[in-house]
Amino acid sequence: MKRRIYSDEHEAFRETVRAFLAKEVLPYYEQWEKDGVVSRDAWRAAGKQGLLGLAVPEEYGGGGSTDFRYSAVLAEEFTRAGTPGLALGLHNDIIGPYLTGLATEEQKRRWLPGFCDGSLITAIAMTEPGAGSDLQGIRTHAVDRGDHWILNGSKTFISNGILADLVIVVAKTTPEGGAHGLSLLVVERGTEGFERGRNLDKIGQKAQDTAELFFHDVRVPKENLLGELNGAFVHLMTNLAQERLSIAVAAIAGAEHLLEITTEYVKEREAFGRPLATKQHIRFEIAEMATECAVTRTFLDRCVEEHSDGGLGAVDASMAKWWATELQKRVADRCLQLHGGYGYMSEYPVAKAFTDGRIQTIYGGTTEIMKEIIGRSLLG
Ligand SMILES: Cc1cc2nc3c(=O)[nH]c(=O)nc-3n(C[C@H](O)[C@H](O)[C@H](O)COP(=O)(O)OP(=O)(O)OC[C@H]3O[C@@H](n4cnc5c(N)ncnc54)[C@H](O)[C@@H]3O)c2cc1C
């Protein structure tokens, strides 16, 4: 089915992204996977190319477009290239809205130009060793000391954790406030008492620096409160829809790409004297996956449109997230099986997609939590 959501401008942007990947990312990616982190030069190059801060107003150095289709193109192309390590989507689509939507004028002037030129890499730190799905269990806390807070606690699994220059930390500011006692505090690189732990050893996304963060009596100036005091929960709920859509967009692009690769593979590979593609079981596998991808693509494109037209609802975003990421996981597993032993070799794109993609049903809210949100909306 022909896709209808992109104009010539979006397709021209796709060419820019492809050229950027070919020049600035793919030649270095293997090395970044060995290093466990991408180079800061790549972030600078992305800034120079206009790939950072797509939705940030032009006066702060951004692209000035709230059309989410550009973000979708970026996510699709990075997924197809198999390069999730350079986490532009996290920076643009997940963290960007907190800064553009909640920052004061002074904060915008302080942070957004660097956000857009690639000199200021960002992270968001919600998860803790004892609190992932259940954010109310957060123990990191900040005590009010007049013109500043004293922040103590730790976070884990933080994407861009090693490279980040600016971390939005979810912390308890009112101990007895429950979900409504949490605030967003911005901690900047070099602040005394802010330390990074291990760059965590993951089964996939090897070039992505995912780290532990520690805060020991960190002095956070009051000017670094982002949004409302005790308002973090509402701010998170507002912005999580875009985060989930962004993950879902990458998921369907990943599934489609795997299907393309595998379709070619089964046409080439022979067994029992004939191509695999001639066997009914293989044909049914491909037919089923193609159908599931096509149906999912239709819903996802509708979600992207809806979001570009003013904002996707939390329930629709949850549906898109769990459905598309579970599809990606299923397709990755089936495509790997169709590659036989070669599918298990790291040098094959299908093997890398299998491990890189596995996290998709977990971060940004697990499949189970997405179903909880949907269930709550229907059943109370
Ligand atoms: C590579 C990677 C990158 C990440 N990046 C970030 C980041 O940048 N910032 C950040 O803050 N976090 C990040 N995370 C953390 C991620 O969001 C959490 O891992 C995720 O939310 C799940 O939390 P948890 O790991 O504590 O699992 P748990 O919450 O302990 O869940 C364990 C299992 O129990 C299930 N479960 C939990 N509650 C329920 C329930 N009520 N009903 C049914 N099932 C339930 C879950 O679905 C899951 O299957 C990242 C994680 C990884 C691995």
The ligand as an SDF file (V2000), in Angstrom:
LIG
                    3D

 53 58  0  0  0  0  0  0  0  0999 V2000
   19.2970   -0.1030   27.0380 C   0  0  0  0  0  0  0  0  0  0  0  0
   18.4020    0.6120   28.0080 C   0  0  0  0  0  0  0  0  0  0  0  0
   18.2550    1.9900   27.9190 C   0  0  0  0  0  0  0  0  0  0  0  0
   17.4590    2.6750   28.8390 C   0  0  0  0  0  0  0  0  0  0  0  0
   17.4140    4.0420   28.8120 N   0  0  0  0  0  0  0  0  0  0  0  0
   16.8160    4.7040   29.8390 C   0  0  0  0  0  0  0  0  0  0  0  0
   16.9410    6.1290   29.9530 C   0  0  0  0  0  0  0  0  0  0  0  0
   17.5730    6.7980   29.1170 O   0  0  0  0  0  0  0  0  0  0  0  0
   16.3630    6.7410   31.0260 N   0  0  0  0  0  0  0  0  0  0  0  0
   15.6630    6.0440   31.9770 C   0  0  0  0  0  0  0  0  0  0  0  0
   15.1700    6.6540   32.9080 O   0  0  0  0  0  0  0  0  0  0  0  0
   15.5190    4.6990   31.8890 N   0  0  0  0  0  0  0  0  0  0  0  0
   16.0940    4.0210   30.8510 C   0  0  0  0  0  0  0  0  0  0  0  0
   15.9900    2.6420   30.7720 N   0  0  0  0  0  0  0  0  0  0  0  0
   15.2200    1.9260   31.7810 C   0  0  0  0  0  0  0  0  0  0  0  0
   13.9130    1.3290   31.2800 C   0  0  0  0  0  0  0  0  0  0  0  0
   12.9860    2.3460   30.9920 O   0  0  0  0  0  0  0  0  0  0  0  0
   13.4280    0.3300   32.3380 C   0  0  0  0  0  0  0  0  0  0  0  0
   14.3050   -0.7800   32.2950 O   0  0  0  0  0  0  0  0  0  0  0  0
   11.9920   -0.0970   32.1280 C   0  0  0  0  0  0  0  0  0  0  0  0
   11.1050    0.9680   32.3730 O   0  0  0  0  0  0  0  0  0  0  0  0
   11.5970   -1.2810   33.0260 C   0  0  0  0  0  0  0  0  0  0  0  0
   11.9570   -1.0530   34.3580 O   0  0  0  0  0  0  0  0  0  0  0  0
   12.7770   -2.1760   35.1610 P   0  0  0  0  0  0  0  0  0  0  0  0
   13.9630   -2.5340   34.3360 O   0  0  0  0  0  0  0  0  0  0  0  0
   13.0150   -1.6720   36.5250 O   0  0  0  0  0  0  0  0  0  0  0  0
   11.8320   -3.4370   35.1850 O   0  0  0  0  0  0  0  0  0  0  0  0
   10.6760   -3.7200   36.2710 P   0  0  0  0  0  0  0  0  0  0  0  0
    9.8530   -2.5110   36.4690 O   0  0  0  0  0  0  0  0  0  0  0  0
   11.3120   -4.3510   37.4650 O   0  0  0  0  0  0  0  0  0  0  0  0
    9.8220   -4.8130   35.5090 O   0  0  0  0  0  0  0  0  0  0  0  0
   10.2070   -6.1880   35.4060 C   0  0  0  0  0  0  0  0  0  0  0  0
    9.1000   -6.9200   34.6530 C   0  0  0  0  0  0  0  0  0  0  0  0
    7.8860   -6.8360   35.4170 O   0  0  0  0  0  0  0  0  0  0  0  0
    6.8630   -6.2930   34.6050 C   0  0  0  0  0  0  0  0  0  0  0  0
    5.9770   -5.4560   35.4120 N   0  0  0  0  0  0  0  0  0  0  0  0
    6.2940   -4.4140   36.2050 C   0  0  0  0  0  0  0  0  0  0  0  0
    5.1980   -3.8820   36.7370 N   0  0  0  0  0  0  0  0  0  0  0  0
    4.1380   -4.6110   36.2750 C   0  0  0  0  0  0  0  0  0  0  0  0
    2.7280   -4.5450   36.4530 C   0  0  0  0  0  0  0  0  0  0  0  0
    2.1670   -3.6070   37.2150 N   0  0  0  0  0  0  0  0  0  0  0  0
    1.9710   -5.4680   35.8290 N   0  0  0  0  0  0  0  0  0  0  0  0
    2.5320   -6.4030   35.0310 C   0  0  0  0  0  0  0  0  0  0  0  0
    3.8490   -6.5000   34.7980 N   0  0  0  0  0  0  0  0  0  0  0  0
    4.6340   -5.6200   35.4150 C   0  0  0  0  0  0  0  0  0  0  0  0
    7.5830   -5.4580   33.5610 C   0  0  0  0  0  0  0  0  0  0  0  0
    6.7590   -5.2490   32.4390 O   0  0  0  0  0  0  0  0  0  0  0  0
    8.7920   -6.3290   33.2870 C   0  0  0  0  0  0  0  0  0  0  0  0
    8.4590   -7.3320   32.3730 O   0  0  0  0  0  0  0  0  0  0  0  0
   16.7450    1.9410   29.8310 C   0  0  0  0  0  0  0  0  0  0  0  0
   16.8750    0.5550   29.9030 C   0  0  0  0  0  0  0  0  0  0  0  0
   17.7010   -0.1150   29.0280 C   0  0  0  0  0  0  0  0  0  0  0  0
   17.8840   -1.5900   29.1940 C   0  0  0  0  0  0  0  0  0  0  0  0
  1  2  1  0
  2  3  1  0
  2 52  2  0
  3  4  2  0
  4  5  1  0
  4 50  1  0
  5  6  2  0
  6  7  1  0
  6 13  1  0
  7  8  2  0
  7  9  1  0
  9 10  1  0
 10 11  2  0
 10 12  1  0
 12 13  2  0
 13 14  1  0
 14 15  1  0
 14 50  1  0
 15 16  1  0
 16 17  1  0
 16 18  1  0
 18 19  1  0
 18 20  1  0
 20 21  1  0
 20 22  1  0
 22 23  1  0
 23 24  1  0
 24 25  2  0
 24 26  1  0
 24 27  1  0
 27 28  1  0
 28 29  2  0
 28 30  1  0
 28 31  1  0
 31 32  1  0
 32 33  1  0
 33 34  1  0
 33 48  1  0
 34 35  1  0
 35 36  1  0
 35 46  1  0
 36 37  1  0
 36 45  1  0
 37 38  2  0
 38 39  1  0
 39 40  1  0
 39 45  2  0
 40 41  1  0
 40 42  2  0
 42 43  1  0
 43 44  2  0
 44 45  1  0
 46 47  1  0
 46 48  1  0
 48 49  1  0
 50 51  2  0
 51 52  1  0
 52 53  1  0
M  END
$$$$
